[in-house]
Each structure stands twice: as structure tokens, then as C-alpha cells.
Amino acid sequence: MTTHHPIAIVGAGLGGLTLARVLHLHGIEAALFDLDASRSARPQGGMLDLHEESGQAALRAAGLHDRFRELVLPGGQALRILDRHAAVHLEHADQENGEQGEHGGRPEVHRAALRDLLLDSLPAGAVRWGAKVTGVRPLGGGVHEVTLADGSAFTTGLLVGADGAWSKVRRLLSPAVPRYCGLSFVEAHLHEADARHPEGAALVGGGMMFALDEGHGLLAHREPDGGLHVYAALRTGEEWAAGGSARAKEAVLERFSGWDPRLRALVADSDAPLVARPVHALPVGHRWARTPGVTLIGDAAHLMSPFAGEGANLAMLDGSGLAAAVAARPGDPEGALASYEEAMFPRSEAAAAESADNLELCFGAGSPRLLVERMLSYAG
């Protein structure tokens, strides 16, 4: 007999977990399905800046904001913008750990710690791990059937795709697929930076560093364990990044010929294998017609490049907003979905447009000068 879940969430990332947590607080249970074998099956990425009006608002709705503050990296909002010669063009110190100031309201937290906070706030067994979705189809009347890789299936009256960039649920709503943005990251890690990589640690400082030139960049941030998480960013064809972790350091460093040796060392001295990560995005303004019984949150709905810092923040706000809409309209799931989407579409479009603009600002002609001018305008 096929199991039926009134609400099913595909994807236990930050958005899906926030949705489940806020629903739980309203006495509404949802079934979560995630393809990972366990919560610790893979690394969860680096640092996030949580915005007051989005990610932090979602944590307040989830009743977790005070516990989140305990996870914040002291000094993590510090910012440095350099050029290829390591000359500093702009420097901001962290101000009271995100409570006030020009960069207030955006404290830094590690993605893994934030995910653990959300996971631990749910009832035991709330997430069905190792549940890879292989197919979804409508059965009529807003009910959908979801098939899993193990051959099992379930039905649901409200299906939420929180399944990321390559969402299978999105196919029910939209033909859109993510497109390559013309930029690839190559990820590196420097462990125990102050002791083992002091020059790199000094360049990065206590928070985030951008070292930019037209078509190239090195982005790095401090992590709670004292390491540095580094991204070498390159304007290049999509095929260049196809080698994944097999891409040799020499091939990356060749693209940074003429850069200050201390900056090049952020890649050359990596303590872990390099990993290539091509940057993709959905079209700016991606939306769909209201479709009974199904919706999307997070990257499944509005994947964008990371240059507005909005991806995780919007995913969490989507989750809390959808949960609030469902709780406010018992017995009216279509009204809840329509209300959620009406609020989500314009805010995600604005963030995606900002992200696309900032990518050009960072890696187009005039970098890093144009980024510095933009940052100074915010102060002004």
C-alpha cells in the first residue's frame, strides 16, 4: 500500500529544514526526504552571512535566533578588497558582531553549524535519509506521486521541491534549467592558517577578502576552526571546469600569472585537493503558473550566482514564509501556495538581478575599482 503524506518536502537543505521547523512549531508535521545517506554524508560548504531581513527573520520565526547567535564567528564581518598586486583598496572592520554599524545585521556563521541547528530542532526521524527521488507525476486534484530510487513510492497533497539547482520537482512547473554564468570557482582550503600560512592569513584578515582583476579573482574567508576557505574565480568556458578535482594546481595558477606571490599561494599551498565548481543560474525572474499541490523553494525556485549573498537567506525565508502561509490557511492549500508565491517571485527576481549585476561588477572591466565605489556608496 502506498504511503500518503499530507505535506512532503524533497530536500533537507536549509530551506527545507526551515520549512519543516516552522510547520512543526505550528503543530503541522511534514515528511522530509533527502538523497544523502546521512546528515554527515558530505561537507556542507563554508561561511554564510545571515541577513537580518531574510535569513535571521526566518530563524526568528523558527524560534532559533538566540541559539544561532551562539554560532556566529567573532570578527567574521570584516571585509578587505585588494587588487592583483595585493594592494588594499577598501577595508572594513567587523562592527559589534553584526548588531549595528554599516555591515550590521549580517553576521557570519558556518553552513554546517546552521544546518545542524535546524536538524536538531526537528523530531527524531523527521528526515528520511538515502531517499533519492527518481520521478514525480501528478495524479490529479493536487495530489502527486513521488518515486524513490529504492523502488518505493508515496503520494502527497502538498509537494515542496527544496531539491536544489537540478531539482526534479521543478519539472512539474517549469521547463527552465540552470545555465552556466561564464564563471567557474576552483575551491581550496588552508588549514591552521595563522600558524601554517601566516602571509595568507594576514591578507585575508578576520573575515572576507576579495582580490580582483578583470576576469579573475581570489575570494577567501576565515572559518571558525582557523582555516581559510579560498575560491579562485575565473571567467572561462564551461568545459574548463569539467575536470573537477582533477584540475591541476599548475593549470589554475597559470591563469593568475603576474599576481602577487602571496595571493597565488592561497591556491598553491592548498592543504586539500582543488575542486572545480562551475557557477550556474536560472533566468532572472524565473516563475511559473500556479499549479495545484506543488511549489518550489530556494535554489529549486531561483538559483542565482553567489554575488548578492542571498541564496541561503532566501531559501530560509522561502521556507518560513511558506510555512506561515500554510498555517494561516488551514484547509486551503492552494490559497497558501498562491500567497507564498506572490511574495516570493518579486523578491527572488530582485535578488537574482542584483547577483547578476554584481558578478559583472566583480569580474568585468574596472575591477576592483567599481566594486569599491559600490561599497563606498552604501556608506554614503
C-alpha positions as CSV (number, residue, x, y, z in Angstrom):
1,M,0.0,0.0,0.0
2,T,1.4,3.4,-1.0
3,T,2.0,5.8,1.9
4,H,0.4,9.2,1.8
5,H,1.9,12.3,3.3
6,P,-0.2,15.4,3.6
7,I,2.9,17.5,3.2
8,A,6.2,16.2,1.6
9,I,9.4,18.2,1.3
10,V,12.1,16.9,-1.1
11,G,15.5,18.2,0.1
12,A,16.8,18.7,3.6
13,G,18.9,21.7,3.0
14,L,18.5,25.0,4.8
15,G,15.2,25.9,3.1
16,G,13.6,22.5,3.5
17,L,14.6,22.3,7.2
18,T,13.4,25.8,7.9
19,L,10.0,25.0,6.4
20,A,9.7,21.8,8.4
21,R,10.8,23.5,11.6
22,V,8.3,26.4,11.3
23,L,5.5,24.0,10.3
24,H,6.4,21.9,13.4
25,L,6.0,24.9,15.7
26,H,2.5,25.4,14.2
27,G,1.7,21.8,15.0
28,I,1.9,20.7,11.3
29,E,4.1,17.8,10.5
30,A,5.8,17.2,7.2
31,A,7.8,14.3,5.8
32,L,11.3,15.3,4.6
33,F,13.2,13.2,2.0
34,D,16.9,13.7,1.2
35,L,19.2,11.8,-1.2
36,D,22.2,11.9,1.2
37,A,22.8,8.7,3.1
38,S,23.0,10.6,6.4
39,R,23.4,14.1,7.8
40,S,27.2,13.8,7.7
41,A,27.5,12.2,4.3
42,R,29.2,15.2,2.7
43,P,30.7,18.6,3.5
44,Q,28.2,21.4,3.8
45,G,30.3,24.3,2.4
46,G,31.7,27.4,4.0
47,M,30.6,30.6,5.7
48,L,27.3,32.3,5.2
49,D,26.3,35.9,6.1
50,L,22.8,35.8,7.6
51,H,20.8,38.9,6.7
52,E,18.5,40.5,9.2
53,E,15.6,40.8,6.9
54,S,15.7,37.3,5.5
55,G,17.8,34.5,7.0
56,Q,17.6,35.9,10.5
57,A,13.9,36.7,10.1
58,A,13.4,33.0,9.2
59,L,15.4,31.9,12.3
60,R,13.2,34.1,14.5
61,A,10.1,32.5,13.0
62,A,11.7,29.1,13.8
63,G,12.4,30.1,17.4
64,L,16.2,29.6,16.9
65,H,17.6,33.1,16.7
66,D,19.2,33.1,20.1
67,R,20.9,29.8,19.6
68,F,22.1,31.0,16.2
69,R,23.8,34.0,17.8
70,E,26.0,31.5,19.8
71,L,27.3,30.1,16.4
72,V,28.4,33.5,14.9
73,L,32.1,33.8,14.0
74,P,33.5,36.8,16.0
75,G,35.0,39.3,13.6
76,G,33.6,37.5,10.6
77,Q,32.0,40.6,9.0
78,A,35.4,42.2,8.4
79,L,36.0,42.9,4.7
80,R,39.0,43.6,2.6
81,I,39.1,44.4,-1.2
82,L,42.5,44.0,-2.9
83,D,43.9,44.1,-6.4
84,R,46.1,41.6,-8.1
85,H,49.2,43.2,-6.5
86,A,47.8,42.8,-3.0
87,A,47.2,46.5,-2.6
88,V,44.3,47.2,-0.3
89,H,41.6,49.4,-1.9
90,L,39.0,49.1,0.9
91,E,39.0,47.7,4.4
92,H,36.1,47.4,6.9
93,A,36.4,46.0,10.4
94,D,33.6,43.9,11.9
95,Q,31.3,46.1,13.9
96,E,29.9,44.7,17.1
97,N,29.4,41.2,15.6
98,G,26.5,42.1,13.4
99,E,24.3,44.1,15.8
100,Q,24.9,47.6,14.5
101,G,27.0,49.5,12.0
102,E,27.4,49.8,8.3
103,H,27.6,46.0,7.8
104,G,25.3,45.3,10.8
105,G,22.7,42.6,10.6
106,R,24.8,40.2,8.6
107,P,26.8,38.1,11.0
108,E,28.8,35.1,9.6
109,V,28.0,31.5,10.5
110,H,29.3,28.2,9.1
111,R,26.7,26.5,6.9
112,A,27.3,23.1,8.6
113,A,26.6,24.5,12.1
114,L,23.5,26.3,10.9
115,R,22.2,23.1,9.2
116,D,22.9,21.1,12.4
117,L,20.9,23.7,14.4
118,L,17.9,23.2,12.2
119,L,18.2,19.4,12.1
120,D,18.5,19.2,15.9
121,S,15.3,21.3,16.2
122,L,13.2,18.7,14.5
123,P,11.7,15.5,16.0
124,A,13.9,12.4,15.7
125,G,13.5,10.7,12.4
126,A,12.0,13.7,10.7
127,V,14.3,13.3,7.7
128,R,14.3,10.2,5.6
129,W,17.9,9.9,4.6
130,G,19.0,8.0,1.5
131,A,15.7,8.8,-0.2
132,K,16.7,9.8,-3.8
133,V,13.8,11.0,-5.9
134,T,13.8,9.5,-9.4
135,G,10.3,10.5,-10.6
136,V,7.3,12.7,-9.8
137,R,4.0,12.8,-11.5
138,P,0.6,14.4,-10.9
139,L,-2.4,12.2,-10.1
140,G,-5.0,14.9,-10.3
141,G,-6.7,17.1,-7.7
142,G,-3.4,18.5,-6.5
143,V,-2.1,15.0,-5.5
144,H,1.3,13.9,-6.7
145,E,3.2,10.6,-6.6
146,V,6.9,10.6,-5.9
147,T,9.1,7.6,-6.8
148,L,12.3,6.8,-5.0
149,A,15.5,5.1,-6.1
150,D,14.8,2.0,-4.0
151,G,11.6,1.4,-5.9
152,S,9.2,2.7,-3.3
153,A,6.7,5.5,-3.8
154,F,4.5,7.8,-1.8
155,T,1.7,10.3,-2.5
156,T,1.3,13.8,-1.1
157,G,-1.3,16.5,-1.2
158,L,1.3,19.3,-1.0
159,L,4.7,18.7,-2.6
160,V,7.5,21.1,-2.0
161,G,10.7,21.0,-4.1
162,A,13.6,22.1,-1.9
163,D,15.9,19.9,-4.0
164,G,18.4,22.5,-5.2
165,A,19.8,23.6,-8.6
166,W,18.9,20.4,-10.5
167,S,15.5,19.9,-9.0
168,K,13.4,17.1,-10.2
169,V,10.2,18.7,-8.7
170,R,10.8,21.8,-10.8
171,R,10.0,19.8,-14.0
172,L,6.3,19.8,-12.8
173,L,6.2,23.5,-13.0
174,S,8.7,24.9,-15.5
175,P,10.9,23.9,-18.4
176,A,13.7,26.2,-17.1
177,V,17.1,24.7,-16.5
178,P,20.2,26.4,-14.9
179,R,22.6,27.9,-17.4
180,Y,26.4,28.4,-16.9
181,C,27.2,32.0,-15.9
182,G,30.6,32.1,-17.6
183,L,32.4,31.9,-14.3
184,S,33.9,28.9,-12.5
185,F,35.3,28.6,-9.0
186,V,38.2,26.4,-8.0
187,E,38.0,25.7,-4.3
188,A,41.0,25.4,-2.0
189,H,41.5,25.1,1.8
190,L,44.3,26.2,4.0
191,H,44.3,24.7,7.5
192,E,45.6,26.3,10.7
193,A,46.2,29.5,8.7
194,D,47.8,31.7,11.3
195,A,50.5,29.1,12.1
196,R,51.0,27.4,8.8
197,H,50.1,30.1,6.3
198,P,50.7,33.4,8.1
199,E,51.1,35.6,4.9
200,G,47.8,34.3,3.5
201,A,46.1,34.7,6.9
202,A,47.3,38.3,7.1
203,L,45.9,39.1,3.6
204,V,42.5,37.7,4.4
205,G,42.2,39.1,7.8
206,G,39.4,38.1,10.2
207,G,36.5,37.9,7.7
208,M,36.2,38.0,3.9
209,M,38.7,39.1,1.3
210,F,38.2,39.9,-2.4
211,A,41.3,40.2,-4.6
212,L,40.0,41.1,-8.1
213,D,41.1,41.9,-11.6
214,E,39.2,41.7,-14.9
215,G,38.1,38.1,-15.5
216,H,39.9,36.8,-12.4
217,G,39.5,36.8,-8.6
218,L,40.5,35.2,-5.4
219,L,37.8,35.1,-2.7
220,A,38.7,33.9,0.7
221,H,37.1,33.8,4.2
222,R,38.2,32.9,7.6
223,E,36.5,29.8,9.2
224,P,35.7,29.1,12.8
225,D,38.5,26.4,13.0
226,G,41.1,29.0,12.0
227,G,41.4,27.8,8.4
228,L,40.9,29.7,5.2
229,H,38.3,28.7,2.6
230,V,39.5,30.0,-0.8
231,Y,37.8,30.3,-4.2
232,A,39.8,31.1,-7.3
233,A,37.3,32.6,-9.7
234,L,37.8,32.5,-13.5
235,R,35.9,33.8,-16.5
236,T,36.2,30.7,-18.6
237,G,34.3,28.3,-20.8
238,E,32.2,25.7,-19.0
239,E,34.4,22.9,-20.4
240,W,37.4,24.2,-18.5
241,A,35.8,23.2,-15.2
242,A,34.7,19.8,-16.3
243,G,37.8,18.2,-14.9
244,G,36.5,18.7,-11.3
245,S,39.1,17.9,-8.6
246,A,41.5,16.5,-11.3
247,R,42.3,20.1,-12.4
248,A,46.0,20.6,-11.6
249,K,47.1,23.5,-9.5
250,E,49.5,24.5,-12.2
251,A,46.6,25.0,-14.7
252,V,44.8,27.3,-12.2
253,L,48.0,29.2,-11.2
254,E,48.8,29.8,-14.9
255,R,45.6,31.9,-15.0
256,F,47.0,34.0,-12.2
257,S,50.3,34.7,-13.7
258,G,51.6,38.1,-12.6
259,W,49.6,38.2,-9.4
260,D,51.3,38.8,-6.1
261,P,53.0,35.6,-4.9
262,R,51.2,35.8,-1.5
263,L,47.8,35.7,-3.4
264,R,48.9,32.9,-5.6
265,A,49.9,30.9,-2.5
266,L,46.3,30.9,-1.4
267,V,45.9,28.3,-4.2
268,A,49.4,26.9,-4.5
269,D,49.6,26.0,-0.8
270,S,46.1,24.4,-0.5
271,D,46.1,21.6,2.1
272,A,43.3,19.8,0.2
273,P,42.7,18.8,-3.4
274,L,41.3,21.6,-5.6
275,V,37.6,21.2,-6.6
276,A,36.2,23.0,-9.6
277,R,32.7,24.4,-9.2
278,P,31.1,26.0,-12.3
279,V,28.5,28.7,-11.4
280,H,25.0,28.3,-12.8
281,A,21.8,30.3,-12.5
282,L,18.2,30.1,-13.5
283,P,16.9,33.0,-15.6
284,V,16.3,36.2,-13.7
285,G,12.6,36.5,-12.9
286,H,12.0,32.7,-13.2
287,R,8.4,31.9,-12.2
288,W,5.6,29.6,-13.1
289,A,1.8,29.4,-13.3
290,R,0.0,28.4,-10.1
291,T,-0.1,24.6,-10.3
292,P,-2.2,22.7,-7.8
293,G,-0.5,20.9,-5.0
294,V,3.2,21.8,-5.7
295,T,5.7,24.6,-5.3
296,L,9.4,25.3,-5.0
297,I,11.7,27.0,-2.5
298,G,15.4,28.0,-2.5
299,D,17.7,27.1,-5.4
300,A,15.0,25.0,-7.0
301,A,12.9,28.1,-7.5
302,H,15.6,30.8,-8.1
303,L,19.1,29.6,-8.4
304,M,21.5,32.5,-8.7
305,S,25.2,33.2,-8.5
306,P,26.5,33.9,-5.0
307,F,27.4,37.6,-5.6
308,A,24.4,39.0,-3.8
309,G,24.9,36.7,-0.8
310,E,21.2,35.8,-1.0
311,G,21.0,32.1,-1.8
312,A,20.8,30.6,1.7
313,N,19.0,33.6,3.1
314,L,16.2,33.5,0.5
315,A,15.9,29.7,0.9
316,M,15.3,30.1,4.6
317,L,12.9,33.0,4.1
318,D,11.0,30.9,1.5
319,G,10.7,28.1,4.0
320,S,9.4,30.2,6.8
321,G,7.1,32.2,4.5
322,L,5.6,29.1,3.0
323,A,5.1,27.5,6.5
324,A,3.4,30.7,7.7
325,A,1.1,30.7,4.7
326,V,0.1,27.1,5.2
327,A,-0.5,27.6,8.9
328,A,-2.6,30.7,8.2
329,R,-4.9,28.9,5.8
330,P,-5.9,25.5,7.2
331,G,-7.8,23.5,4.6
332,D,-6.8,25.9,1.8
333,P,-3.5,24.7,0.4
334,E,-4.0,26.5,-2.9
335,G,-4.6,29.8,-1.2
336,A,-1.4,29.2,0.9
337,L,0.7,28.4,-2.2
338,A,-0.7,31.4,-4.1
339,S,0.1,33.7,-1.2
340,Y,3.6,32.3,-0.8
341,E,4.5,32.6,-4.5
342,E,3.0,36.1,-4.8
343,A,5.6,37.3,-2.2
344,M,8.4,35.0,-3.3
345,F,8.5,35.9,-7.0
346,P,9.3,39.6,-6.8
347,R,11.9,39.3,-4.0
348,S,13.8,36.5,-5.8
349,E,13.7,38.4,-9.1
350,A,15.3,41.5,-7.4
351,A,18.0,39.3,-5.7
352,A,18.8,37.4,-8.9
353,A,19.2,40.7,-10.9
354,E,21.4,42.1,-8.1
355,S,23.5,38.9,-8.2
356,A,24.0,39.0,-12.0
357,D,24.9,42.7,-11.8
358,N,27.4,42.1,-9.0
359,L,29.1,39.3,-11.0
360,E,29.8,41.8,-13.7
361,L,30.9,44.4,-11.2
362,C,33.5,42.0,-9.7
363,F,34.9,40.5,-12.9
364,G,34.3,43.0,-15.6
365,A,36.4,45.9,-16.8
366,G,37.3,48.3,-14.0
367,S,37.6,45.7,-11.2
368,P,38.2,46.2,-8.3
369,R,37.6,49.9,-8.6
370,L,33.9,49.6,-9.4
371,L,33.2,47.2,-6.5
372,V,35.0,49.6,-4.2
373,E,32.9,52.5,-5.5
374,R,29.7,50.5,-5.0
375,M,30.7,49.6,-1.4
376,L,31.5,53.2,-0.6
377,S,28.1,54.3,-2.0
378,Y,26.4,52.1,0.6
379,A,28.2,54.0,3.3
380,G,27.2,57.3,1.9
